[in-house]
């Protein structure tokens, strides 16, 4: 008993002393000028989720950046997609990171900024980056916080990151099954998929993300919601209830669950990036949707049953921008680079130098040729990018149509609510209406309790 | 150095480690559970009394997860106990190859939960999985094992049973081999039937040991996280989201550390209270 009392006293004392250091809730500022770089061997560490662009980045950076900085080794640490947020933010919570450059999803920025986890790069960007070279929407999406209501860049807003990889969904369609011309509207796409499925036993009409983890099912619903004229929220009034589940939202959920889901393969309710790619590569889907940055493997004959050469595969596969319906919106993907507030000073300086180097026009073109998706307009329009993959033109054409989610500190909880409910609707665990109403109610609850530090987490 | 000081010198490293790694975090979590602290948002922790506990105990979401966990624990542990005991009983009757059989049955238990989860995720895949392929060759239809509300929970129970039945089997086997042979010899002299011998000799003598195995398994099953994470991510929707998985989400998605600490403390309390009741029953059984 005496031991327990003593331990309790120690715990209380430490709790009282230990929590003041976290009191500041704004991001520390990065210097405008890059500090002197070390000549000692240094490993610059990134953290990202495990997918082809992460490996491409490590290979590219070690091949190119080390030409200028031979003492630097680049290491891209990867975690499974579902652990990505937790892997970064648990280290942020410990105020000690084993990475220098976290690659945050655009919606993670709010949480990281308000917690003071990443450096404020505003002065650095002003002095070192040619901001006019970018599509302002992309620059805002990957770096600015608070995010502008219009999605456009606010030149007076603070910048916390720079683009690393742009991305959006591409429609992948079987030219040999549905013809060379991709469907232009969402309704047309559904009827084409329906016919293709009926004409080709064993091949499903559609393949798309439906999984419970990460943002898989949520992005699918958001995409259909956008195309059918819905909105995720009213950012001015911070209202979700009555907005996401309005008439347009309900129509979108109805289209997704009652028209699109019956055209998917049985048991595809937990499919994400890899499963959709596998279905396409094995010739099991007429039309599929996937992130462009994850589509490179589809052209690898070793992973495909559609042909023994890249050309044979391309004879069967076509890539197009998403069909439009009431609007022509497409989901914004991709991520930005940020600097951990808890990295040693030498690593922070190196990270800033890397970012400055990476954002140069010629490096962005080389990154594009290496499989990356750049955000600088000159690199986006360059032959190096447009010729690097059959889906790159899709990205270039989609940039002006992109819509992001809510860039707020509560993002992780909001996306989880949407994911689980859309997944429930897609797998018959909830009716579409109930799922949508639950999303609205639960998300509103999270936003409304956002100012409170405890509670609201259930 | 006196014997007393020597004992202190030997024990203190382990004791300090235990305090630092086990007792202190528990007390720390207990303290945080009465605050609104968030690990990422920083700032001082404010005392909120029993607010976190009230929120958890009155939350419909928590009630739903508790029900899911209860169904899972009862289903999995019952199945494992019946199967484990049956296998142990059959093995105990063999004289040849008993060791080899026991070793083979123990293999699933040796594997990590993550490996088991990934292995069964492929096995249960509706499109390409071995299980559906076998059902197809028998002329039966495809089953959406992991993406339908009922089958997802059943799949979790089946996978957990596949992995942990050997644990029950091992303990039951130890009990069965410890039953004095003379009791069976006396019974056979009296021409007692097989069923009579099982009911009046085997089961009563193995039962207390089996109940301890059940206790261990029930506590483990109550904490189920890994299999849910890998096999279903709590889906479809939240229909396989157990209490442990939910508390993980509260702790690491929302970083509501105070609420998550209260949630964890409540889970520990539930286990302690149920274990105490169970142990009392066991003691009573022993006295009888």
Interface residues (C-beta under 8 A of the other chain):
Chain A: X3 X4 X7 X8 X10 X11 X12 X14 X15 X19 X20 X21 X22 X23 X24 X25 X82 X85 X86 X89 X90 X92 X93 X111 X114 X115 X116 X117 X211 X212 X213 X265 X266 X267 X268 X269 X270 X279 X284 X409 X410 X412 X413 X416 X420 X421 X423 X424 X425 X426 X427 X428 X429 X430 X435 X446 X452 X453 X454 X455 X456 X457 X458
Chain B: X19 X23 X24 X27 X28 X30 X31 X32 X35 X36 X37 X38 X39 X40 X41 X42 X43 X44 X45 X46 X48 X51 X52 X55 X56 X59 X61 X62 X125 X126 X127 X132 X142 X144 X145 X146 X147 X148 X149 X229 X232 X233 X234 X235 X236 X237 X238 X239 X241 X249 X250 X252 X253 X254 X255 X256 X257 X258 X259 X260
